[in-house]
């Protein structure tokens, strides 16, 4: 993925998920290593608030809609609560008010689990709230996959009629 092509191939998507799985393993290992020092009610609350506020309302709306659309507010709630920016603010505020503690690892544990285990990232408005293949993306993915497994050659600029400048090789400055 790059700034001009905002999609992942299956391989890059799996690699991205693998990075989050590493974060999940590290967070889980630290929680287990400090088991006796974790305030577990706090850890459970910090783990759960993300989905209680950000996922469950949208999931219920999706179920009630029976295939219909879900209001954008549910996407905004989901994306806000599943954002690393919000998570950092919550962890920072908690640490400022109550001090640093091992229970705070529940927040990265949740986000890394969502991304690494479940493959769930932020939700665009253009897809169903619950994961479901979008027909346009399915067709796009098939077309990109059918184009071959090697990167395409750079495109040459199109000349206007009557342009007599010499042709530049692809990738060289014009």
C-alpha positions as CSV (number, residue, x, y, z in Angstrom):
1,X,0.0,0.0,0.0
2,X,1.1,3.5,-0.7
3,X,-0.5,7.0,-0.8
4,X,-1.7,6.4,-4.3
5,X,-2.9,2.8,-3.8
6,X,-4.8,2.5,-0.5
7,X,-5.4,-1.2,-0.4
8,X,-3.6,-4.2,0.8
9,X,-2.8,-7.4,-1.1
10,X,-3.5,-10.6,0.7
11,X,0.2,-10.9,1.5
12,X,0.7,-7.4,2.9
13,X,-2.5,-7.7,4.9
14,X,-1.2,-11.0,6.5
15,X,2.1,-9.3,7.2
16,X,0.3,-6.4,8.9
17,X,-1.8,-8.8,10.9
18,X,1.4,-10.6,11.9
19,X,2.9,-7.4,13.3
20,X,-0.2,-6.9,15.5
21,X,0.0,-10.5,16.6
22,X,3.5,-9.8,17.8
23,X,2.1,-6.8,19.8
24,X,-0.7,-9.1,21.2
25,X,1.9,-11.7,22.3
26,X,4.1,-9.1,24.0
27,X,1.1,-7.5,25.8
28,X,-0.2,-10.9,26.9
29,X,3.2,-12.1,28.0
30,X,3.7,-9.0,30.1
31,X,0.3,-9.4,31.7
32,X,1.0,-13.0,32.5
33,X,4.5,-12.2,33.8
34,X,3.0,-9.6,36.2
35,X,-0.1,-11.6,37.0
36,X,-0.1,-10.9,40.7
37,X,0.5,-7.2,40.2
38,X,-2.5,-6.7,37.8
39,X,-5.7,-5.2,39.2
40,X,-7.9,-7.5,37.2
41,X,-11.2,-5.6,37.6
42,X,-9.5,-2.6,36.1
43,X,-7.9,-4.7,33.3
44,X,-11.3,-6.2,32.4
45,X,-12.9,-2.8,32.4
46,X,-10.2,-1.3,30.2
47,X,-10.4,-4.3,27.8
48,X,-14.2,-4.1,27.6
49,X,-14.9,-0.4,27.3
50,X,-13.6,-0.4,23.8
51,X,-16.3,-2.8,22.5
52,X,-19.0,-1.8,25.0
53,X,-18.9,1.8,23.6
54,X,-17.5,1.2,20.1
55,X,-18.7,-2.1,18.8
56,X,-21.8,-3.5,20.6
57,X,-24.1,-0.5,19.6
58,X,-23.2,-0.9,15.9
59,X,-23.4,-4.7,16.0
60,X,-26.9,-4.5,17.5
61,X,-27.9,-1.8,14.9
62,X,-26.6,-4.1,12.2
63,X,-28.5,-7.0,13.5
64,X,-31.7,-5.0,13.7
65,X,-31.2,-3.6,10.2
66,X,-31.3,-7.1,8.7
67,X,-29.0,-6.3,5.8
68,X,-30.0,-2.7,5.7
69,X,-27.7,0.3,6.3
70,X,-26.3,1.3,9.7
71,X,-26.2,5.0,10.6
72,X,-22.7,6.5,10.3
73,X,-22.7,7.4,14.0
74,X,-22.0,3.7,14.7
75,X,-18.9,3.7,12.4
76,X,-17.7,6.8,14.1
77,X,-18.1,5.2,17.6
78,X,-16.3,2.1,16.4
79,X,-13.4,4.0,14.8
80,X,-13.1,6.4,17.7
81,X,-13.0,3.6,20.3
82,X,-10.7,1.4,18.2
83,X,-8.2,4.2,17.4
84,X,-4.7,4.2,18.9
85,X,-5.1,7.9,19.4
86,X,-8.1,7.4,21.7
87,X,-6.4,4.4,23.4
88,X,-3.3,6.5,24.0
89,X,-5.5,9.3,25.5
90,X,-7.4,6.9,27.8
91,X,-4.1,5.2,29.0
92,X,-2.5,8.6,29.5
93,X,-5.4,10.0,31.4
94,X,-5.7,6.9,33.5
95,X,-1.9,7.0,34.3
96,X,-2.2,10.7,35.1
97,X,-5.2,10.2,37.4
98,X,-4.4,6.9,39.0
99,X,-0.7,6.1,38.1
100,X,0.8,3.6,35.8
101,X,-0.2,0.0,36.3
102,X,0.0,-3.4,34.5
103,X,-3.8,-3.4,33.9
104,X,-3.2,-0.7,31.2
105,X,-1.9,-3.4,29.0
106,X,-5.5,-4.5,28.5
107,X,-5.9,-1.7,26.0
108,X,-3.1,-2.7,23.5
109,X,-4.1,-6.3,24.1
110,X,-7.6,-5.6,22.9
111,X,-6.5,-3.5,19.8
112,X,-3.7,-5.9,18.8
113,X,-6.1,-8.8,19.2
114,X,-8.8,-7.2,17.0
115,X,-6.2,-6.5,14.3
116,X,-4.0,-9.5,14.6
117,X,-6.4,-12.3,15.5
118,X,-9.7,-11.0,13.9
119,X,-8.2,-8.9,11.1
120,X,-10.5,-5.9,12.0
121,X,-9.1,-2.5,11.4
122,X,-11.0,0.8,11.2
123,X,-14.3,0.7,9.3
124,X,-15.0,2.8,6.2
125,X,-18.6,4.0,5.7
126,X,-18.7,2.3,2.4
127,X,-18.7,-1.3,3.8
128,X,-21.2,-3.2,5.9
129,X,-20.7,-2.7,9.7
130,X,-20.1,-6.5,10.1
131,X,-17.4,-8.0,7.8
132,X,-18.9,-9.0,4.5
133,X,-17.2,-9.0,1.1
134,X,-18.1,-5.9,-0.9
135,X,-18.8,-6.8,-4.5
136,X,-16.7,-3.9,-5.9
137,X,-13.7,-4.9,-3.8
138,X,-14.1,-8.6,-4.7
139,X,-14.1,-7.6,-8.4
140,X,-11.2,-5.2,-7.9
141,X,-9.2,-7.9,-6.0
142,X,-9.8,-10.4,-8.8
143,X,-8.8,-7.9,-11.5
144,X,-5.6,-6.9,-9.6
145,X,-4.7,-10.6,-9.0
146,X,-5.4,-11.4,-12.7
147,X,-3.0,-8.8,-13.8
148,X,-0.1,-11.0,-12.7
149,X,2.1,-11.4,-9.7
150,X,4.8,-8.9,-10.8
151,X,4.5,-5.2,-10.4
152,X,3.4,-3.4,-13.5
153,X,5.9,-1.5,-15.6
154,X,5.8,2.3,-15.0
155,X,3.5,4.1,-17.5
156,X,5.0,6.5,-19.9
157,X,3.5,10.0,-20.2
158,X,1.1,10.3,-23.1
159,X,2.3,12.8,-25.8
160,X,0.0,15.4,-27.2
161,X,-0.3,15.5,-31.0
162,X,2.6,17.4,-32.6
163,X,4.9,17.0,-29.5
164,X,8.3,16.5,-31.0
165,X,10.3,16.2,-27.8
166,X,12.3,12.9,-27.5
167,X,10.7,10.1,-25.6
168,X,12.2,9.8,-22.0
169,X,12.7,6.3,-20.6
170,X,10.2,5.3,-17.9
171,X,11.4,6.4,-14.5
172,X,13.8,9.1,-15.7
173,X,13.2,12.7,-15.0
174,X,11.3,14.5,-17.7
